[in-house]
Amino acid sequence: MDPALERFVAYLERNKIRATYKAVGEAAEIPPRSLGDRLGEKCARASWVMNDSTGDPTGYTEHQKHPDLYSTEEIIRSGDDLIRRMKREK
């Protein structure tokens, strides 16, 4: 996983909340279309970043998704929201 994404994915995993590719891309200042490659190998940890239209991580099989992925219906949809939440956590 690209180190620029590590803190965002760690936050999502810790808080068991999904975020769109767009939200993570905006927060990390990375084009959302580049995120799939930068997230690296499809794995449970990276599965918190998902497609806005489907609510699922793109191209992941069930065994690649985090077991708690759907523990909440809440989805972070903007980079500003993601950054604001991360600042509140500190």
PyMOL commands that set and color helices and strands:
alter all, ss='L'
color gray80, all
select helices_A, chain A and resi 3-15+21-28+32-39+45-48+62-64+79-89
alter helices_A, ss='H'
color red, helices_A
select strands_A, chain A and resi 18-20+49-50+75-76
alter strands_A, ss='S'
color yellow, strands_A
deselect
rebuild
show_as cartoon
